[in-house]
Amino acid sequence: MEIKVAVAKTTRYAMEFCGDTCDIAERPQGGLSLILADGQGHGLSAHHTSSLVVNKAVSLIGDGTRDGAVARAVHDYLYAVKDKKVSCTLTVVSADLDTQTMVISRNSNCPVIIKTDEYTCVYDESVNPIGVHHHTKPVMYEVPMEEGMVIISYTDGIQSAGRKTNGKTADFKKILAIAEHSRAEDAEFIADSIMAYALKLDENKAGDDMTVVVMGVCGSNDAAVKIRKVNVNFPL
């Protein structure tokens, strides 16, 4: 199998710094983790918070810490460093080759969508962000890894798109339809389509920082030499 990851991200209109941070970490026992954080507020302070959270999570995952423990440790770290005054959402999506499962750790007000050839599932239980409440822990999900699986998450800039322009927020059914009519190989298309939909609602002036992350599990790669690739577009 082959894992495809796509990220689409934009900053709140007229802001220089994005309060969302996303990164990818290789797992010591094989696989990848996709980490997404949204810091409280906007601009540079939110950017510093989300970067702090993601960098800590990447370090812990690289040390072999399990995903649930990663979320708890990052919460404790932010709680101490920011004196329990700053919150941050955190979602970690992992393709764990050691267990052959997809593991999702979620401390976010935004859902995680899992789509396979047989079913579509939305994880949107209420859960606290990290950094403020002392006994915060993540909501954990673990499902068998299978070909054709797509996992999607995003930050609340996507969820609230349209609020400032027409008083209405994004229609979740339209986001779900994009996922249901796409394949695992279309990870980049899915991320770009959800982002385009949100920006259209905001009339191309994003009302908040927006990030969409997608992980797809594709079929076998029969190439004689298996080459891992990362492509990044970073507009300045």
WOBELTA-V717631 format. One record per pair of residues at least 4 apart in sequence whose ideal C-beta (glycine too) atoms are under 8 Angstrom apart, sorted by the first residue. I is the first residue (numbers start at 1). GAP is how many residues later the second one is. D is the distance in whole Angstrom. If there is no record, write none. Layout:
# WOBELTA-V717631
i=[I | I]
gap=[GAP | GAP]
d=[D | D]
This chain:
# WOBELTA-V717631
i=[1 | 1 | 1 | 1 | 1 | 1 | 1 | 2 | 2 | 2 | 2 | 2 | 3 | 3 | 3 | 3 | 3 | 3 | 3 | 4 | 4 | 4 | 4 | 4 | 4 | 4 | 4 | 5 | 5 | 5 | 5 | 5 | 5 | 5 | 5 | 6 | 6 | 6 | 6 | 6 | 6 | 6 | 6 | 7 | 7 | 7 | 7 | 7 | 7 | 7 | 8 | 8 | 8 | 8 | 8 | 8 | 8 | 9 | 9 | 9 | 9 | 9 | 9 | 9 | 10 | 10 | 10 | 10 | 10 | 10 | 10 | 11 | 11 | 11 | 11 | 11 | 11 | 12 | 12 | 12 | 12 | 12 | 12 | 12 | 12 | 13 | 13 | 13 | 13 | 14 | 15 | 15 | 15 | 16 | 16 | 17 | 17 | 17 | 17 | 18 | 18 | 18 | 19 | 19 | 19 | 19 | 19 | 19 | 19 | 19 | 19 | 19 | 19 | 20 | 20 | 20 | 20 | 20 | 20 | 20 | 20 | 20 | 20 | 21 | 21 | 21 | 21 | 21 | 21 | 21 | 21 | 22 | 22 | 22 | 22 | 22 | 22 | 22 | 23 | 23 | 23 | 23 | 23 | 23 | 24 | 24 | 24 | 24 | 24 | 25 | 25 | 25 | 25 | 25 | 25 | 25 | 26 | 26 | 26 | 26 | 27 | 27 | 27 | 27 | 27 | 27 | 27 | 27 | 28 | 28 | 28 | 29 | 29 | 29 | 29 | 30 | 30 | 30 | 31 | 31 | 31 | 31 | 31 | 32 | 32 | 32 | 33 | 33 | 33 | 33 | 33 | 33 | 33 | 34 | 34 | 34 | 34 | 34 | 35 | 35 | 35 | 35 | 35 | 35 | 35 | 36 | 36 | 36 | 36 | 36 | 36 | 36 | 36 | 36 | 36 | 37 | 37 | 37 | 37 | 37 | 37 | 37 | 37 | 37 | 38 | 38 | 38 | 38 | 38 | 38 | 38 | 38 | 38 | 38 | 39 | 39 | 39 | 39 | 39 | 39 | 39 | 39 | 39 | 39 | 40 | 40 | 40 | 40 | 40 | 40 | 40 | 41 | 41 | 41 | 42 | 42 | 42 | 43 | 44 | 45 | 46 | 46 | 47 | 48 | 49 | 49 | 49 | 49 | 49 | 49 | 50 | 50 | 51 | 52 | 52 | 52 | 52 | 53 | 53 | 53 | 53 | 53 | 53 | 54 | 55 | 56 | 56 | 56 | 56 | 56 | 57 | 57 | 57 | 57 | 57 | 57 | 58 | 59 | 60 | 60 | 60 | 60 | 60 | 61 | 61 | 61 | 61 | 61 | 65 | 65 | 65 | 66 | 67 | 67 | 67 | 67 | 67 | 67 | 67 | 68 | 68 | 68 | 68 | 68 | 69 | 70 | 70 | 70 | 71 | 71 | 71 | 71 | 71 | 71 | 71 | 71 | 72 | 72 | 72 | 72 | 73 | 74 | 74 | 74 | 75 | 75 | 75 | 75 | 75 | 75 | 75 | 76 | 77 | 78 | 78 | 78 | 78 | 78 | 79 | 79 | 79 | 79 | 79 | 79 | 82 | 82 | 84 | 84 | 84 | 85 | 86 | 86 | 87 | 87 | 87 | 87 | 88 | 88 | 88 | 89 | 89 | 89 | 89 | 89 | 89 | 89 | 89 | 90 | 90 | 90 | 90 | 90 | 90 | 90 | 91 | 91 | 91 | 91 | 91 | 91 | 91 | 91 | 91 | 92 | 92 | 92 | 92 | 93 | 93 | 93 | 93 | 93 | 93 | 93 | 93 | 94 | 94 | 94 | 94 | 95 | 95 | 95 | 95 | 96 | 96 | 96 | 96 | 96 | 99 | 99 | 100 | 100 | 101 | 101 | 101 | 101 | 102 | 102 | 102 | 102 | 102 | 102 | 102 | 102 | 102 | 103 | 103 | 103 | 104 | 104 | 104 | 104 | 104 | 104 | 104 | 105 | 105 | 105 | 106 | 106 | 106 | 106 | 106 | 106 | 106 | 106 | 107 | 107 | 107 | 107 | 107 | 107 | 107 | 108 | 108 | 108 | 108 | 109 | 109 | 109 | 109 | 110 | 110 | 110 | 110 | 110 | 110 | 110 | 111 | 111 | 111 | 111 | 111 | 112 | 112 | 112 | 112 | 112 | 112 | 112 | 113 | 113 | 113 | 113 | 113 | 113 | 113 | 113 | 113 | 113 | 113 | 114 | 114 | 114 | 114 | 114 | 114 | 114 | 114 | 115 | 115 | 115 | 115 | 115 | 115 | 115 | 115 | 115 | 116 | 116 | 116 | 116 | 116 | 117 | 120 | 120 | 120 | 122 | 123 | 123 | 125 | 127 | 127 | 128 | 128 | 128 | 129 | 130 | 131 | 132 | 143 | 145 | 145 | 146 | 147 | 147 | 147 | 147 | 148 | 148 | 148 | 148 | 148 | 149 | 149 | 149 | 150 | 150 | 150 | 150 | 150 | 150 | 150 | 150 | 150 | 150 | 151 | 151 | 151 | 152 | 152 | 152 | 152 | 152 | 152 | 152 | 153 | 153 | 154 | 154 | 154 | 154 | 154 | 154 | 154 | 155 | 155 | 155 | 155 | 155 | 156 | 156 | 157 | 157 | 157 | 157 | 157 | 157 | 157 | 157 | 158 | 158 | 158 | 158 | 158 | 158 | 158 | 158 | 159 | 159 | 160 | 160 | 160 | 160 | 161 | 161 | 161 | 161 | 161 | 161 | 161 | 161 | 161 | 161 | 161 | 162 | 162 | 162 | 162 | 162 | 162 | 162 | 162 | 162 | 163 | 163 | 163 | 163 | 164 | 164 | 165 | 165 | 165 | 165 | 166 | 168 | 170 | 170 | 170 | 170 | 170 | 171 | 172 | 173 | 174 | 174 | 175 | 175 | 175 | 176 | 177 | 178 | 178 | 178 | 178 | 178 | 179 | 182 | 182 | 182 | 182 | 183 | 184 | 184 | 184 | 185 | 185 | 186 | 186 | 187 | 187 | 187 | 187 | 188 | 188 | 189 | 190 | 190 | 190 | 190 | 191 | 191 | 191 | 191 | 192 | 193 | 194 | 194 | 195 | 195 | 195 | 196 | 197 | 198 | 198 | 198 | 199 | 199 | 199 | 200 | 202 | 202 | 206 | 221 | 223]
gap=[144 | 146 | 216 | 217 | 218 | 219 | 220 | 215 | 216 | 217 | 218 | 219 | 28 | 29 | 92 | 212 | 213 | 214 | 215 | 180 | 181 | 183 | 184 | 210 | 211 | 212 | 214 | 19 | 27 | 29 | 182 | 208 | 209 | 210 | 211 | 181 | 182 | 184 | 185 | 186 | 207 | 208 | 210 | 15 | 27 | 184 | 204 | 205 | 206 | 207 | 183 | 184 | 186 | 187 | 202 | 203 | 204 | 9 | 11 | 13 | 200 | 201 | 202 | 203 | 8 | 185 | 189 | 196 | 199 | 200 | 201 | 4 | 5 | 6 | 7 | 195 | 198 | 6 | 7 | 30 | 145 | 194 | 195 | 196 | 197 | 189 | 192 | 193 | 194 | 191 | 27 | 28 | 194 | 27 | 28 | 26 | 27 | 29 | 30 | 29 | 191 | 193 | 19 | 20 | 21 | 22 | 23 | 24 | 27 | 28 | 30 | 31 | 190 | 16 | 17 | 18 | 19 | 30 | 135 | 137 | 189 | 190 | 191 | 15 | 16 | 18 | 26 | 29 | 30 | 32 | 33 | 12 | 13 | 14 | 15 | 32 | 189 | 191 | 11 | 12 | 31 | 32 | 34 | 35 | 8 | 9 | 10 | 11 | 206 | 7 | 8 | 10 | 32 | 33 | 36 | 37 | 5 | 6 | 7 | 36 | 4 | 5 | 6 | 34 | 67 | 69 | 70 | 71 | 34 | 35 | 36 | 35 | 67 | 68 | 69 | 66 | 67 | 68 | 63 | 64 | 65 | 66 | 67 | 62 | 63 | 183 | 24 | 28 | 34 | 59 | 60 | 61 | 62 | 58 | 59 | 60 | 179 | 181 | 19 | 22 | 23 | 26 | 55 | 56 | 57 | 18 | 54 | 55 | 56 | 57 | 72 | 117 | 119 | 175 | 177 | 12 | 13 | 16 | 17 | 20 | 51 | 52 | 53 | 54 | 8 | 12 | 50 | 51 | 70 | 117 | 118 | 119 | 171 | 173 | 6 | 7 | 8 | 9 | 10 | 11 | 12 | 14 | 47 | 49 | 6 | 9 | 46 | 47 | 48 | 89 | 91 | 4 | 5 | 8 | 4 | 166 | 167 | 4 | 4 | 4 | 4 | 163 | 4 | 4 | 4 | 29 | 33 | 37 | 39 | 82 | 4 | 38 | 4 | 4 | 25 | 26 | 29 | 4 | 21 | 25 | 35 | 37 | 77 | 4 | 4 | 4 | 17 | 18 | 21 | 22 | 4 | 13 | 14 | 17 | 33 | 35 | 4 | 4 | 5 | 9 | 10 | 13 | 14 | 4 | 6 | 9 | 31 | 33 | 4 | 5 | 8 | 4 | 4 | 25 | 27 | 36 | 38 | 71 | 73 | 4 | 37 | 69 | 70 | 72 | 4 | 4 | 22 | 35 | 4 | 19 | 21 | 34 | 36 | 59 | 66 | 67 | 4 | 64 | 65 | 66 | 4 | 4 | 16 | 56 | 4 | 15 | 32 | 55 | 56 | 61 | 62 | 4 | 4 | 4 | 8 | 10 | 52 | 53 | 5 | 51 | 52 | 53 | 55 | 57 | 4 | 49 | 47 | 48 | 50 | 47 | 45 | 46 | 42 | 43 | 44 | 45 | 41 | 42 | 43 | 18 | 19 | 20 | 21 | 40 | 41 | 66 | 67 | 15 | 16 | 17 | 18 | 39 | 40 | 48 | 13 | 14 | 15 | 16 | 17 | 19 | 21 | 62 | 122 | 11 | 12 | 13 | 14 | 9 | 10 | 11 | 19 | 58 | 60 | 120 | 122 | 8 | 9 | 10 | 11 | 7 | 50 | 120 | 122 | 4 | 5 | 6 | 7 | 49 | 4 | 43 | 44 | 45 | 41 | 42 | 43 | 44 | 12 | 40 | 41 | 42 | 43 | 47 | 49 | 113 | 115 | 37 | 38 | 39 | 8 | 10 | 19 | 36 | 37 | 38 | 47 | 33 | 34 | 35 | 6 | 17 | 21 | 32 | 33 | 34 | 35 | 47 | 20 | 21 | 22 | 23 | 29 | 31 | 32 | 19 | 21 | 45 | 47 | 18 | 20 | 47 | 50 | 14 | 43 | 44 | 45 | 46 | 48 | 49 | 11 | 12 | 13 | 42 | 61 | 10 | 11 | 12 | 29 | 39 | 40 | 41 | 7 | 8 | 9 | 10 | 37 | 38 | 39 | 40 | 62 | 63 | 66 | 6 | 7 | 8 | 9 | 29 | 35 | 36 | 37 | 4 | 5 | 6 | 34 | 35 | 36 | 37 | 64 | 65 | 4 | 30 | 32 | 33 | 34 | 31 | 56 | 59 | 60 | 54 | 16 | 18 | 14 | 11 | 12 | 4 | 5 | 8 | 7 | 6 | 5 | 4 | 6 | 4 | 72 | 71 | 37 | 70 | 71 | 72 | 35 | 36 | 69 | 70 | 71 | 35 | 67 | 68 | 29 | 32 | 33 | 34 | 37 | 40 | 64 | 65 | 66 | 67 | 63 | 64 | 65 | 23 | 27 | 38 | 42 | 60 | 61 | 62 | 59 | 60 | 4 | 5 | 40 | 56 | 57 | 58 | 59 | 4 | 53 | 54 | 55 | 56 | 4 | 52 | 4 | 41 | 49 | 50 | 51 | 52 | 53 | 54 | 12 | 17 | 36 | 37 | 40 | 52 | 53 | 54 | 10 | 11 | 9 | 10 | 47 | 48 | 8 | 9 | 36 | 37 | 38 | 40 | 41 | 45 | 46 | 47 | 49 | 4 | 5 | 6 | 7 | 8 | 36 | 39 | 40 | 45 | 4 | 5 | 6 | 44 | 38 | 43 | 36 | 37 | 38 | 42 | 35 | 33 | 4 | 5 | 27 | 28 | 31 | 4 | 4 | 4 | 4 | 23 | 4 | 19 | 22 | 4 | 4 | 4 | 12 | 15 | 16 | 19 | 11 | 4 | 7 | 8 | 11 | 33 | 32 | 33 | 34 | 31 | 33 | 4 | 30 | 4 | 27 | 28 | 29 | 4 | 26 | 4 | 4 | 22 | 24 | 26 | 4 | 21 | 22 | 23 | 4 | 4 | 4 | 18 | 4 | 15 | 17 | 4 | 4 | 4 | 8 | 12 | 5 | 7 | 11 | 4 | 4 | 5 | 4 | 5 | 4]
d=[7 | 6 | 6 | 6 | 7 | 6 | 8 | 8 | 4 | 7 | 7 | 5 | 8 | 6 | 5 | 7 | 7 | 6 | 7 | 7 | 7 | 4 | 8 | 8 | 7 | 4 | 6 | 6 | 7 | 6 | 6 | 7 | 7 | 5 | 8 | 4 | 4 | 7 | 4 | 8 | 7 | 5 | 8 | 5 | 8 | 6 | 7 | 7 | 5 | 8 | 4 | 6 | 7 | 4 | 8 | 7 | 5 | 7 | 6 | 6 | 8 | 7 | 4 | 8 | 7 | 7 | 7 | 5 | 7 | 5 | 8 | 5 | 7 | 7 | 4 | 7 | 6 | 8 | 8 | 6 | 7 | 5 | 7 | 5 | 5 | 8 | 4 | 5 | 7 | 8 | 6 | 6 | 8 | 7 | 8 | 5 | 5 | 8 | 4 | 6 | 5 | 8 | 6 | 5 | 8 | 7 | 6 | 7 | 3 | 6 | 7 | 6 | 5 | 7 | 7 | 5 | 8 | 6 | 5 | 7 | 5 | 7 | 4 | 8 | 5 | 8 | 7 | 4 | 5 | 7 | 4 | 7 | 7 | 5 | 8 | 7 | 6 | 6 | 8 | 5 | 5 | 8 | 8 | 5 | 6 | 7 | 6 | 7 | 8 | 7 | 5 | 7 | 7 | 4 | 4 | 6 | 8 | 6 | 8 | 7 | 4 | 7 | 6 | 6 | 7 | 6 | 7 | 7 | 7 | 8 | 5 | 7 | 7 | 7 | 4 | 8 | 3 | 6 | 6 | 5 | 5 | 4 | 7 | 7 | 5 | 8 | 8 | 5 | 7 | 6 | 7 | 4 | 8 | 7 | 5 | 7 | 6 | 6 | 5 | 5 | 6 | 8 | 7 | 8 | 5 | 8 | 7 | 5 | 8 | 8 | 8 | 6 | 7 | 6 | 5 | 8 | 4 | 4 | 5 | 8 | 5 | 6 | 5 | 8 | 8 | 6 | 7 | 4 | 7 | 4 | 7 | 8 | 7 | 7 | 7 | 4 | 7 | 7 | 3 | 4 | 8 | 7 | 7 | 5 | 6 | 6 | 5 | 5 | 6 | 8 | 8 | 6 | 4 | 8 | 5 | 8 | 7 | 7 | 6 | 7 | 6 | 7 | 6 | 6 | 7 | 7 | 7 | 6 | 5 | 8 | 6 | 6 | 6 | 6 | 8 | 7 | 7 | 6 | 6 | 6 | 5 | 6 | 7 | 6 | 7 | 6 | 8 | 5 | 5 | 8 | 6 | 5 | 8 | 5 | 7 | 6 | 6 | 7 | 4 | 8 | 5 | 6 | 7 | 6 | 8 | 6 | 8 | 8 | 5 | 5 | 7 | 7 | 7 | 5 | 6 | 5 | 4 | 8 | 7 | 7 | 6 | 8 | 6 | 5 | 6 | 6 | 6 | 7 | 6 | 6 | 7 | 5 | 6 | 7 | 7 | 4 | 6 | 8 | 6 | 7 | 6 | 6 | 6 | 6 | 6 | 8 | 7 | 4 | 6 | 5 | 8 | 6 | 6 | 6 | 7 | 6 | 6 | 4 | 5 | 8 | 6 | 7 | 7 | 8 | 4 | 6 | 7 | 6 | 7 | 7 | 5 | 7 | 4 | 7 | 5 | 5 | 6 | 6 | 5 | 6 | 4 | 7 | 7 | 5 | 8 | 7 | 8 | 8 | 8 | 5 | 7 | 7 | 5 | 8 | 7 | 7 | 5 | 7 | 5 | 8 | 7 | 5 | 8 | 8 | 7 | 4 | 8 | 7 | 8 | 5 | 7 | 5 | 6 | 7 | 5 | 7 | 4 | 7 | 8 | 6 | 6 | 7 | 7 | 7 | 5 | 7 | 5 | 8 | 8 | 8 | 7 | 5 | 5 | 6 | 6 | 6 | 8 | 7 | 5 | 8 | 5 | 7 | 6 | 8 | 8 | 7 | 7 | 5 | 5 | 8 | 7 | 7 | 4 | 8 | 7 | 4 | 8 | 6 | 6 | 7 | 6 | 6 | 5 | 8 | 7 | 8 | 6 | 7 | 6 | 5 | 7 | 5 | 8 | 7 | 7 | 7 | 8 | 8 | 7 | 6 | 8 | 8 | 7 | 6 | 6 | 6 | 7 | 5 | 5 | 6 | 4 | 7 | 8 | 8 | 5 | 8 | 7 | 7 | 7 | 5 | 7 | 7 | 6 | 8 | 8 | 7 | 4 | 7 | 8 | 7 | 5 | 7 | 5 | 8 | 7 | 7 | 7 | 7 | 5 | 8 | 5 | 8 | 7 | 5 | 8 | 8 | 5 | 6 | 8 | 6 | 6 | 5 | 8 | 5 | 7 | 7 | 6 | 7 | 7 | 6 | 5 | 7 | 5 | 7 | 5 | 5 | 8 | 6 | 8 | 7 | 8 | 7 | 6 | 7 | 7 | 6 | 7 | 5 | 7 | 5 | 7 | 8 | 8 | 6 | 7 | 4 | 6 | 7 | 8 | 5 | 7 | 7 | 7 | 7 | 5 | 8 | 7 | 5 | 8 | 8 | 6 | 6 | 7 | 7 | 7 | 5 | 8 | 5 | 4 | 7 | 7 | 7 | 6 | 4 | 7 | 8 | 8 | 6 | 6 | 5 | 6 | 7 | 7 | 7 | 6 | 7 | 4 | 5 | 4 | 7 | 6 | 8 | 6 | 8 | 5 | 5 | 8 | 6 | 6 | 6 | 5 | 7 | 7 | 6 | 7 | 5 | 8 | 4 | 7 | 4 | 5 | 8 | 7 | 8 | 7 | 6 | 8 | 5 | 6 | 6 | 8 | 3 | 6 | 8 | 7 | 7 | 5 | 6 | 7 | 4 | 7 | 6 | 5 | 8 | 8 | 8 | 7 | 7 | 7 | 6 | 6 | 7 | 6 | 6 | 7 | 6 | 7 | 6 | 7 | 6 | 6 | 6 | 6 | 5 | 6 | 7 | 6 | 4 | 6 | 5 | 8 | 7 | 3 | 6 | 5 | 6 | 5 | 6 | 7 | 7 | 4 | 7 | 4 | 6 | 8 | 6 | 6 | 8 | 5 | 8 | 6 | 5 | 7 | 5 | 6 | 6 | 7 | 5 | 6 | 6 | 5 | 6 | 7 | 7 | 8 | 6 | 5 | 6 | 8 | 7 | 5 | 5 | 5 | 6 | 7]
